[in-house]
Amino acid sequence: MKINKKYLLFALCIVWIISIYIFNKYDFISLTIEIMKGYLNSNKAGIMIIFVLLWIVRLPILLPGFTLIILGGTLFGTINGFLLSMTGMILSETLIYVIAKVFSNWNIKNLIKKKYDYIEPLIKKYNFRFLALGIVCPIAPTDVVCFLFSSVGLSYIRYILTIIISNIPIISIYSYMGISYKESSLSVIILCLSISILALYTMKIWNSLKTNYL
């Protein structure tokens, strides 16, 4: 049976909201965060470095970036969390760019293109707009889009600027979400709904482009 991705995303958001409400009500989140912050205060610089390095480590272990952004906002606050997450994001996507350049003629690129055969033609057609969509859309294989975008020989400066600009609203929202649960459950619900609306809109565009190509 084929599951509609829109309904799946909506269901996940509902489960997420309910989980945050329950954990917040029984102070589970607060207790966990206080323990983490206690350790953070004893070695703040070291934890910040580890956090940024996690952005690079997340690539081979397939750790979603939004989890690190929320963690950054929770541990370091909205502004510091934003800056650290953006730094980590730039480093990880720069690493992808370098890997794509070094291994552009290797089988790894052919394997990726075989699985995602529709992406490279769309990159060539829509250029940086498709890269921005690949970053914002939750069902898009973001790292794959970045890898193939880098391998077709496009400018690093424009590549990284597109990544930074596209990630500003996303990192801002998720960083704020990391601390907003303590202030108001309503804030979390509003943020989740906003993210869901953006996700559904970008998913519609992504699926439309993919369908038109296929």
Secondary structure as UniProt FT lines:
FT   HELIX           5..25
FT   TURN            26..27
FT   HELIX           28..42
FT   HELIX           44..61
FT   HELIX           65..76
FT   HELIX           78..102
FT   TURN            103..105
FT   HELIX           107..115
FT   TURN            116..118
FT   HELIX           119..126
FT   HELIX           128..136
FT   TURN            138..139
FT   HELIX           142..151
FT   TURN            152..153
FT   HELIX           156..183
FT   HELIX           185..213
//
